[in-house]
Amino acid sequence: PAYRRVMDRDWVREDQSLEQPEEDSFFAEHEKYLPQLTEAGLLEARDGVDSLVILVRHAACKQCKVADDTFAAVAKQLSSAKKNSWKARVRLRVVDPRGQGGRVLARRLNAFCATVATECRYFAVAPLGETTWADSVAGLEPIRIRGRHSEKPFMADLQRLARKQFTAMTATEAMEGRSNASRGLAVLPANSMPELVVAAHRLRLRLDVALAKDLTDEQSLGLYVQDAGDEEFAALAVAWQPGEAEPNLLRVPSGLDGSSSATTMRDGVFFEPWLRARVVPILANTSTFEDDEPYEELGLPVARLFLNGSISDAEARMAVYDIAASFVGEVVFFTRNATAKAHEWRQHGLPPGCFPAFALALAMRHNATKYAFLDVEEACKRELSVPGSLVEFWRGPARAKLRVFLKDALAGRLEPSKMSEAPPEDSIFSGGFAGSEGSLGHVRRLVGRTCKALVEASETDALVEAYDEWRRDHKWRTLRLDLLAPMLATWNITVYRLDLGYNECPPDTLPLISAGYSGYFFVPRRAKERGKKWHRLKKLDPSFDRVLNFIEKHAEAMPKSKVKELLKELEGAAVIAERVEAARKLVSDHGTWAATTALGLVGVVSFALLRRHSTLAPRRHQPRQGPSKEEILNAPAVDFESEAVRMDMMSQLVAGEVNSVSYSEIIPNLDLGRAGDTKNADYRLVVCAMNSARQLHDSLKAPGLERVQLPIIVNGEDVSADASSHADKDVGLESFEFDGQRPLCQALSRIDQVLRKGGKVFVCCQHGKDCSALVVLAYLRARFSVPRERVANLYNYVQSKRFIVSLRENPQHWHFITDKFNVVLAQQMMGARRD
């Protein structure tokens, strides 16, 4: 036994030549309220209380020191408990296993020295109510309790142990209020077999146990059947799960009293797992470690439903509850908050952004085999264009699909899932591992679910960079890989990026690398078909000359001795890109705006002198011919190295000067700019992507000028109708998502109507570069039906008209316009207006 390794080494033995054990001050320090206990005093200590809780303390078991100290602190609190308090119904004692009396009791309790702190345990013995137990071994059956590192959860355990158990209960009392009960209840016949009583006793920390009061109550509960025929069964026990009105009965054929089958069914070894599976609700809400403990003890597969507060949650909960009721004893089910437990759904291989989501693990252990329920993904994709698709999925086909998924997973017919993001939408072949991030020449995204396809069947040679978000040189290395991708495309080499913080490849493909580092793999084209294997660069965080040498060694088409030339080209491109990034930082840095404004007129004029145009630049860009869809879909990135672009940026950044450009024309009659210093230029409509009560220029408040105020959300409600009373609030991302994006789409519809009638529209926010730019991008995306993979080009087009637009620097805004914006709804509302 494990306890012998430590506890038995210095107990008093017959060999008196051995050294005496060292003194342990713990016992003397707490003896006033935590007396020592030996085998001889066990029965006396147990009498008069509902539960006797025991700590086996050994100083050499240092990993349990905190649990020991918690036990002593709670014992001190209980020493002053009032007579009628529940605290007076429990008693705490400590055992010193080094002495003769303590050694026998420690062995009886099967105490051991835990190897890790989470395995530390206390022990509880308690009377079995009206059953015979006084001198029986069954009566001293210990309950093992988790050693606690804080007093609150230990107090909660003691309060549960202090509950009266094995009392006589009528059938009416047993059934009353079960649908609202937070604990389960088991009722046994009054003459139940000792093995069943002991099995129920072991679970008294998790549920209440009672005995049927008389024969009538046994009949009412199904525990006794008079004149039973072949088809009638008596029950060994009846149990209610927490919050359930319908009972579960453990039946045994009454005609098989002497058979081996009946003996097995009445055996406590069989009964305890049956009862343990009913101490938890059919579908519980869990969030803390304490909530998880009953599920860890069960040892059953665990199904998790991840919810995020969406309107689909209720339907998903009902669907999973219906399925869970038919899997009692096989699988346990509970719900999780998708935000708080993001690490769990990632580990199960569920994709982000698709909730409610469901997954199964074969145990509570973090390294247990896991399976992701992916049938909901199609409904998530449809939800973007057809709102309500998720609700319909969980209301309709989800139940049948969940049942098949669970049966297949439990039978081992499914491939275990690995942590994985959603695969890119437009794969270059049906197995799919390429994505919408671009074609050959762009860095593509590799995810856990598509690793195998890449390793076995890539149509080109591939370079894979594996990393996690904690790597030290993330920005530097990301830039160079982005620049390297088009260079390698010359030799038909595709570049992939694999984020190991959110993805894990199958074990027979690409392995994990150490956290905080970057690693590189080379995958030959059609490797499985050609009998080839992937290669790994041994050095982590290698320099790019080493990466290029690695590629040169394994690539079939890349000419030799190209490394130096390619490295020079790469570093040159990186220098230029870093300069561009510095210019963009100038745009997005609010502090830089303030410094630039402080330059005043002299600074602006100095910049203007460098321009080829006249000293007094026009107040805004001249209207241009309306863009074609082809122009928008192929718009290149802005060249921030251009001197002219930099001068225009300064003009757009600085307010209140002669050269200031407060707004810019994006398409004919559609202007984007600042709210505070742009004057009315014969506008028919002003769309305010900020709080117009405090930021809008007076000329834009003129009578007869139509204004559309986007929602201002406070505590989940739109207060834009009374914006002046909420001057400290403003338009944010939640404003665009409010009410299923309908207010936003209504604004876009109104913009479209005014423009088509030849009117002028001004879309504004505080700086004319973020929220207002999001409105303009949304309008243009809906008007020109811009697909997701071309949104970056649309952004390039808008930025070419107003250089300070920096929406892409905000990940949440960029995610909205690329992935969450409901293009179909916007087009429907715009079309309805025109009709």
Secondary structure, 3 states (H helix, E strand, C coil): CHHHHCCCCCCCCCCCCCCCCCCCHHHHHHCCCCCECCHHHHHHHHCCCCEEEEEECCCCCHHHHHHHHHHHHHHHHHCCCCCCCHHHHEEEEEECCCCHHHHHHHHHCCCCCCCCHHHCEEEEECCCCCCCCCCCCHHHCCEEEECCCCHHHHHHHHHHHCCCCCEEECHHHHHCCHHHCCCEEEEECCCCCHHHHHHHHHCCCCEEEEEECCHHHHHHHCCCCCCCCCCCEEEEEEEECCCCCCCEEEEEEHHHCCCHHHHHHHCHHHHHHHHHCCCCCCCEECCCHHHHHHHHHHCCCEEEEEECCCCCHHHHHHHHHHHHHCCCCCCEEEEEECCCCHHHHHHCCCCCCCCCEEEEECCCCCCCCEEEECCCHHHHHHHHHCCCHHHHHHHCCHHHHHHHHHHHHHCCCCCCCCCCCCCCCCCCCCCCCCCCCCCCCCEEEECHHHHHHHHHHCCCEEEEEEECCCCCCHHHHHHHHHHHHHHHHHHCEEEEEEECCCCCCCCCCCCCCCCCCCEEEEECCCHHHHCCCCEECCCCCCCHHHHHHHHHHHCCCCCCCCHHHHHHHHHHHHHHHHHHHHHHHHHHCHHHHHHHHHHHHHHHHHHHHCCCCCCCCCCCCCCCCCCCHHHHHCCCCCCCCCHHHHHHHHHHHCCCCCCCCCEEEEECCEEEEECCCCCCCCCCEEEECCCHHHHCCHHHHCCCCEEEECCCEECCEECHHHHHHHCCCCCCHHHHHHHHHHHHHHHHHHHHHHHHCCCCEEEEECCCCCHHHHHHHHHHHHHCCCCHHHHHHHHHHHHHHCCCCCHHHCHHHHHHHHHHCCHHHHHHHHHHHHC
